Amino acid sequence: MDILIADVLGDIALVLVVSSLLGAVAKRCGQPAVVGQILAGVLLGPSVLGRLPGHLTSRLFPHSALPSLTVLSNVAVVIFMFVVGYELDRRSLRRRSRAVPLVAVGALVVPMSLGIGAALVFRSDFAGVGEPHISHSFVLFIGVATSITALPVLAAITRERGIAGTTAGVTAAAAAGIMDVTAWLVLAAALVGTAQKSGRPWPVTLLLIGCFTAIMLLAVRPALRWWIGRRRSVLANQLPVALALALGSAWVTTSLGLHPIFGGFLAGLTMPGVEGVPDAEVLRPMEEIGGLLLPLFFVVTGLSLNIGTLDRSAFALLGIFCVIAGAGKLVPAYLLSRVGGLRQRESATVAALVNTRGLTELIALNVGLSAGIIDARLFSVLVLMALIMTALTTPLLSLIRMPAASASVSEGHPVAPPPASASEH
């Protein structure tokens, strides 16, 4: 036991150091820190470190330590999803403008339809990466994998670029919020169709999940709002309540046959704020706790990623995914932003932002891998797609803003530098 504890503690220290360094390097290169942290997971996994002499990956991350690291990474993801849900209910879903619903529907339905079509058309290509059987769960999952948007990374990028309060920034964030909620619902539907550990029929599982959601939103949320608002309430410190709500909800959804991330997300939607705004005393610590542990998730992901096993057919499939995911987001988001009344540069900015994948995509991919919907080779292909799409966001935004910057300088109006970055997840 002492050796196991020592291995886990050493692994945590190593992960925090490497991910912090590569996250800082990514920021210096104009990328979100999450890109560097994902690369840290790839670097420490079998794709890079594992290919060096001495089996360094298996030595640094022994099999006995992986269950503990996996548990901690799942706790981090649950807390992260709580934060997404806690902010989403107030900031994104309540936005009202003509462009928001148009972009949300188009930038979700088009890439999802293309992904579903690809799963049905390119059967031989999927068979080449270990997916000979195309089930309805697999088809739905591919649709989610090609259509999801990472709202937290999007929000961090808009803050860095100084466009968080602009029409383009608000439109992209609000549309991404709607798309995320819908994508999680479709992913839940895909999981319900898989084999459940409880052995329940899927209609029963679906009914139980619906009842639990209704209880959380219609009973628990009003009760918490009333109790916390009482004078001298024993729940005056809301942080323990939020953490217990997130972990408890994750336990329930896991028991019902869904991944714990859904419980964390539902808990975030359930937790009441202060006058309709997320409580900073809850939000900030939860962000810090999740941000501190999230690098463990990237390393656990990296340990399941082995680029060396990919052949020419796998990279061809990667190209297909990049085209479907990229064009499926960029084209409809731009066109529908224009229909919604946005100007050309604003529409291009919205399109570039909603193409961001980041951590949210990795969470969905890990869910599919752990549920047995996809295998390790297709998982590796989709992780690379998520990394490429996220890394393209910042260069695209620079290209979009470059003409405006040149015009401003030529007119004698210097362009202000972007503000300091905030949270990158």
C-alpha positions in Angstrom: 0.0 0.0 0.0 2.8 2.4 0.8 4.4 1.8 -2.6 1.0 2.4 -4.3 0.5 5.7 -2.4 4.1 6.8 -3.3 3.4 6.0 -7.0 0.2 7.9 -7.1 1.7 11.0 -5.3 4.7 11.0 -7.6 2.5 10.7 -10.7 0.3 13.6 -9.5 3.4 15.8 -9.0 4.8 14.8 -12.4 1.5 15.5 -14.2 1.1 18.9 -12.5 4.6 20.0 -13.4 4.6 18.8 -17.1 1.1 20.1 -17.8 1.8 23.5 -16.2 4.9 23.9 -18.3 3.3 22.9 -21.6 0.2 24.9 -20.8 2.4 28.0 -20.3 4.2 27.2 -23.6 0.9 27.0 -25.4 -0.2 30.4 -24.1 3.1 31.9 -25.3 2.3 30.5 -28.7 -1.1 32.1 -28.6 -3.0 28.9 -27.9 -5.3 28.1 -24.9 -3.5 26.4 -22.1 -5.7 23.3 -22.6 -3.9 22.6 -25.9 -0.6 22.3 -24.0 -2.2 20.2 -21.3 -3.6 17.8 -23.9 -0.1 17.6 -25.5 1.2 16.8 -22.0 -1.0 13.8 -21.8 0.1 12.7 -25.3 3.8 13.2 -24.3 3.6 11.2 -21.2 1.6 8.4 -22.8 2.6 5.5 -25.1 2.6 7.8 -28.2 5.8 9.6 -27.2 7.3 8.6 -23.9 6.3 5.0 -24.3 8.2 4.7 -27.5 11.5 5.5 -25.8 13.8 2.7 -24.5 13.1 1.5 -21.0 9.3 1.4 -21.1 9.2 4.8 -19.3 5.4 5.2 -19.5 4.7 1.9 -17.7 7.4 2.6 -15.2 6.1 6.1 -14.4 2.5 5.1 -14.4 2.3 1.5 -13.2 -0.9 -0.4 -13.7 -1.6 -0.5 -10.0 -1.7 3.4 -9.8 -4.1 3.8 -12.8 -7.4 3.1 -10.9 -6.5 5.9 -8.3 -5.6 8.3 -11.1 -8.7 7.5 -13.0 -10.9 8.2 -9.9 -9.2 11.5 -9.3 -9.6 12.4 -13.0 -13.3 11.6 -12.9 -13.8 13.8 -9.8 -12.1 16.6 -11.7 -14.3 16.1 -14.7 -17.5 16.0 -12.6 -16.5 19.3 -10.9 -15.7 20.8 -14.3 -19.1 19.8 -15.7 -20.7 21.3 -12.6 -19.1 24.6 -13.4 -20.2 24.4 -17.0 -23.8 23.8 -15.9 -23.7 26.4 -13.2 -22.6 29.1 -15.6 -24.6 27.9 -18.5 -28.0 28.3 -17.0 -27.5 32.0 -16.5 -25.0 33.2 -19.0 -25.8 31.3 -22.2 -29.3 29.9 -22.3 -30.9 33.2 -21.5 -29.4 35.1 -24.3 -31.9 36.2 -26.9 -31.0 37.4 -30.4 -32.0 36.3 -33.8 -28.6 34.9 -34.7 -28.2 32.7 -31.6 -30.9 30.0 -32.4 -30.0 30.0 -36.1 -26.3 29.4 -35.3 -27.0 26.9 -32.6 -29.3 24.8 -34.8 -27.1 25.0 -38.0 -23.7 24.5 -36.3 -25.1 21.5 -34.5 -27.4 19.7 -36.9 -25.1 20.0 -40.0 -21.9 18.5 -38.5 -24.0 15.9 -36.6 -25.8 14.9 -39.8 -22.5 14.7 -41.7 -21.0 12.6 -38.9 -23.9 10.2 -38.9 -23.7 10.0 -42.7 -20.0 9.3 -42.5 -20.6 6.5 -40.0 -23.0 4.9 -42.5 -21.1 5.6 -45.7 -17.5 4.9 -44.7 -18.2 1.5 -43.1 -15.0 -0.1 -44.6 -12.9 2.8 -43.2 -14.3 2.3 -39.7 -13.7 -1.4 -40.0 -10.1 -0.7 -40.7 -9.7 1.0 -37.3 -11.4 -1.8 -35.4 -15.1 -0.8 -35.8 -16.7 -3.6 -37.9 -20.2 -3.3 -36.3 -22.1 -0.1 -36.8 -24.7 0.1 -34.1 -27.2 2.9 -33.6 -25.3 3.9 -30.4 -22.1 4.2 -32.6 -23.9 6.2 -35.2 -25.2 8.7 -32.6 -21.9 8.9 -30.9 -20.1 9.8 -34.2 -22.7 12.5 -34.7 -21.9 14.0 -31.3 -18.1 13.7 -31.7 -18.2 15.7 -34.9 -20.7 18.4 -33.7 -19.7 19.2 -30.1 -18.4 22.7 -29.1 -16.3 23.4 -26.0 -18.0 26.4 -24.4 -15.5 26.8 -21.6 -12.5 27.0 -24.0 -14.5 29.3 -26.2 -15.2 31.6 -23.3 -11.5 31.6 -22.3 -10.5 32.5 -25.9 -13.0 35.4 -26.1 -11.6 36.8 -22.8 -8.1 36.5 -24.1 -8.9 38.2 -27.4 -10.9 41.0 -25.8 -14.2 40.0 -27.6 -16.1 38.5 -24.7 -18.6 41.3 -24.6 -18.9 41.9 -28.3 -21.8 40.8 -30.5 -19.8 38.0 -32.0 -18.5 36.8 -28.6 -21.9 36.8 -27.0 -23.6 35.1 -29.9 -20.9 32.4 -30.1 -21.1 31.7 -26.3 -24.9 31.6 -26.2 -25.1 29.3 -29.3 -22.4 27.0 -27.9 -24.4 26.7 -24.6 -27.5 25.6 -26.5 -25.4 23.2 -28.6 -23.7 21.7 -25.6 -26.9 20.9 -23.8 -28.4 19.3 -26.9 -25.2 17.3 -27.6 -25.1 15.9 -24.1 -28.7 14.8 -24.5 -27.9 13.0 -27.7 -24.8 11.4 -26.1 -27.1 10.3 -23.2 -29.4 8.7 -25.8 -26.4 6.9 -27.3 -25.3 5.5 -23.9 -28.8 4.4 -23.0 -28.6 2.0 -26.0 -25.5 0.3 -24.7 -25.4 -2.6 -22.3 -26.2 -1.3 -18.8 -24.4 -2.7 -15.8 -27.7 -2.7 -13.8 -29.3 -5.0 -16.4 -32.4 -2.7 -16.6 -34.3 -2.4 -19.9 -33.4 0.9 -21.6 -36.9 2.3 -21.4 -36.8 1.9 -17.6 -33.4 3.5 -17.5 -34.7 6.4 -19.6 -37.7 6.8 -17.3 -35.5 6.8 -14.1 -33.2 9.4 -15.6 -36.1 11.6 -16.6 -37.6 11.4 -13.1 -34.2 12.2 -11.5 -33.8 15.2 -13.7 -37.2 16.5 -12.9 -36.6 16.1 -9.2 -33.4 18.0 -9.3 -34.7 20.9 -11.3 -38.2 21.1 -10.0 -37.7 20.1 -6.3 -34.1 20.3 -5.3 -33.3 23.6 -6.9 -36.2 25.6 -5.3 -35.5 23.9 -2.0 -31.9 24.9 -2.1 -32.8 28.5 -3.1 -35.2 28.8 -0.2 -32.9 27.1 2.4 -29.8 29.0 1.5 -31.7 32.3 1.5 -32.8 31.9 5.1 -31.2 34.0 7.7 -28.6 32.2 9.8 -29.0 29.2 7.5 -26.6 26.4 8.3 -26.0 26.2 4.5 -24.6 29.8 4.4 -21.3 28.4 3.1 -22.5 27.1 -0.2 -19.2 25.5 -1.4 -19.6 22.2 0.5 -23.2 22.1 -0.6 -22.2 22.5 -4.3 -19.4 19.9 -4.0 -21.7 17.4 -2.3 -24.5 18.1 -4.9 -22.1 17.5 -7.8 -20.6 14.3 -6.4 -24.0 13.0 -5.2 -25.7 13.7 -8.5 -22.8 12.0 -10.3 -23.2 8.9 -8.1 -26.9 8.7 -9.0 -26.4 9.0 -12.7 -23.7 6.4 -12.6 -26.0 4.1 -10.7 -28.6 4.7 -13.3 -26.3 3.6 -16.1 -25.0 7.0 -17.4 -21.5 8.5 -17.0 -20.9 10.6 -13.9 -20.4 13.7 -16.1 -24.1 13.9 -16.6 -24.6 14.1 -12.9 -22.1 16.9 -12.5 -23.7 18.8 -15.3 -27.2 18.4 -13.9 -26.0 19.5 -10.5 -24.6 22.7 -12.0 -28.0 23.4 -13.6 -29.6 22.7 -10.2 -27.4 24.8 -7.9 -29.1 28.2 -7.4 -27.1 31.4 -7.8 -27.5 34.8 -6.2 -30.1 36.9 -7.9 -29.8 34.8 -11.1 -26.0 35.1 -11.2 -23.5 32.4 -10.2 -22.1 33.0 -6.8 -18.4 33.8 -7.0 -17.8 32.1 -3.6 -19.0 28.9 -5.2 -17.8 29.3 -8.8 -14.2 30.4 -8.2 -13.3 27.6 -5.8 -15.0 25.0 -7.9 -13.1 26.2 -11.0 -9.8 26.1 -9.0 -10.4 22.6 -7.7 -11.4 21.3 -11.1 -8.5 23.2 -12.8 -6.0 21.7 -10.4 -7.1 18.1 -11.0 -7.9 18.3 -14.7 -4.4 17.6 -15.9 -4.8 14.1 -14.5 -7.7 13.6 -16.9 -5.4 14.6 -19.8 -2.8 12.1 -18.8 -5.3 9.3 -18.3 -6.6 10.2 -21.8 -3.0 10.2 -23.1 -2.4 6.7 -21.7 -5.3 5.5 -23.9 -3.9 7.3 -26.9 -1.3 5.6 -29.1 -0.6 7.3 -32.3 1.9 4.7 -33.2 -0.9 2.1 -33.8 -2.5 4.3 -36.5 -1.9 3.4 -40.2 -2.7 5.1 -43.4 -6.4 4.2 -43.3 -6.7 5.7 -39.8 -5.1 9.0 -41.0 -7.4 9.0 -44.0 -10.3 8.8 -41.6 -8.7 11.6 -39.5 -8.8 13.8 -42.7 -12.5 12.9 -43.2 -13.3 13.8 -39.7 -11.4 17.1 -39.9 -13.3 18.1 -43.0 -16.7 17.1 -41.7 -16.1 18.7 -38.2 -14.5 21.9 -39.6 -16.6 22.6 -42.6 -19.8 21.4 -40.8 -19.3 24.0 -38.2 -17.7 26.9 -40.1 -19.9 27.1 -43.1 -23.4 27.0 -41.5 -22.2 29.2 -38.5 -21.0 31.9 -40.9 -24.0 31.8 -43.2 -26.6 31.7 -40.5 -24.8 34.5 -38.6 -25.2 36.6 -41.7 -28.9 35.6 -42.0 -29.2 36.6 -38.3 -28.0 40.2 -39.1 -24.3 40.0 -38.1 -21.6 41.6 -40.3 -19.1 39.7 -42.3 -16.2 39.8 -39.7 -18.6 39.2 -36.8 -20.0 36.1 -38.6 -16.5 34.8 -39.4 -15.6 35.2 -35.7 -18.6 33.3 -34.6 -17.8 30.5 -37.0 -14.2 30.2 -35.8 -15.3 30.2 -32.1 -18.0 27.5 -32.4 -15.4 25.3 -34.1 -13.5 25.0 -30.8 -13.5 21.4 -29.3 -11.0 21.2 -26.4 -11.8 19.5 -23.2 -15.5 19.1 -23.7 -14.8 16.9 -26.8 -12.2 14.8 -24.8 -14.8 14.2 -22.1 -17.3 12.9 -24.7 -14.7 10.7 -26.3 -13.7 9.2 -23.0 -17.3 8.4 -22.3 -17.6 6.6 -25.6 -14.4 4.7 -25.0 -15.3 3.6 -21.4 -18.8 2.6 -22.6 -17.3 0.4 -25.3 -18.9 2.4 -28.2 -15.5 3.0 -29.8 -12.2 1.3 -29.5 -8.7 2.7 -28.7 -7.7 3.3 -32.4 -10.8 5.3 -33.3 -10.5 7.1 -30.0 -6.9 8.1 -31.0 -8.2 9.4 -34.3 -10.9 11.5 -32.7 -8.6 12.9 -30.1 -6.3 14.1 -32.8 -9.2 15.7 -34.6 -10.3 17.5 -31.4 -6.7 18.8 -30.9 -6.4 20.0 -34.5 -9.7 21.8 -34.5 -9.0 23.5 -31.2 -5.5 24.6 -32.3 -6.9 26.1 -35.4 -9.2 28.5 -33.6 -6.7 31.1 -32.5 -5.0 31.3 -36.0 -8.4 31.7 -37.6 -9.3 34.5 -35.3 -6.0 36.2 -36.1 -6.7 36.0 -39.8 -10.2 37.4 -39.3 -9.0 40.3 -37.3 -5.8 41.1 -39.3 -7.5 43.3 -41.9 -9.2 45.3 -39.2 -5.9 45.7 -37.3 -4.1 46.9 -40.4 -6.9 49.4 -41.2 -6.8 50.8 -37.7 -3.0 51.2 -37.8 -3.1 52.9 -41.2 -5.7 55.3 -39.9 -3.6 56.2 -36.9 -5.6 54.2 -34.3 -3.3 51.7 -32.6 -4.8 48.3 -31.7 -5.0 47.6 -28.0 -3.4 44.3 -26.9 -5.8 41.6 -25.6 -6.3 41.4 -21.9 -4.6 38.9 -19.7 -6.1 35.4 -19.9 -8.3 33.8 -17.3 -9.2 30.2 -16.9 -8.4 28.1 -19.9 -10.8 25.3 -19.5 
